[in-house]
Amino acid sequence: MAFCKAYQAARPRATHSTSGFTVDPVHDT
């Protein structure tokens, strides 16, 4: 997900309240 990566770049380990899911370590880049 481009949005996921872009979001992590700004706020890693943050919760996607708008999407309804949490950024897990497996998604961490």
N, C-alpha and C positions, 0 to 999 in steps of 0.2 A: 504493500500500500504506500503510495507516494505521500498521502496525507499523514500516515502513521510515522514515516521516517522524518517528514518535515516537522511534525509535532514533537518528536523525540529530540530533534536537533535543538529545539528551543526549550523544551521542558521534558527531559528524560525522567522516567519513573513516575510520570504524571498520570492522572486518571482521566480517561476520555469520557467525561460526564455527558457530552453531547452524543457520543456514539454508544455509550453504555457499556464500555469494557475498559479493563485496566491494561496498561502497557507492562507485559511480563518480560522477564530477563531473556526469554527466548526470542523476543522481538527486538531486544537491544542490539544496536550495531556498534 
